[in-house]
Amino acid sequence: MPITVTFSDAEQQKIEAIVIDKDKDAALRYCSDLLDKFRGHPGHACGPKSAEGSPGHG
């Protein structure tokens, strides 16, 4: 199943800086942060969970 990842302008600049500086430690930290983001959002294939309670109060 393909996954599309988008980056903000600030995130893109951070990635470019890591690549330009060839900073291996920063690259590993950034990859670790990305993996944490993916792991932190399991099961959202069908969209966000609906709010509980009556309509208009979520």
ABEGO torsion letter per residue (X at the ends): XBBBBBBBAAAAAAAAAAAAAGBAAAAAAAAAAAAAAAAABBGAAAEBBBBBEBBGAX
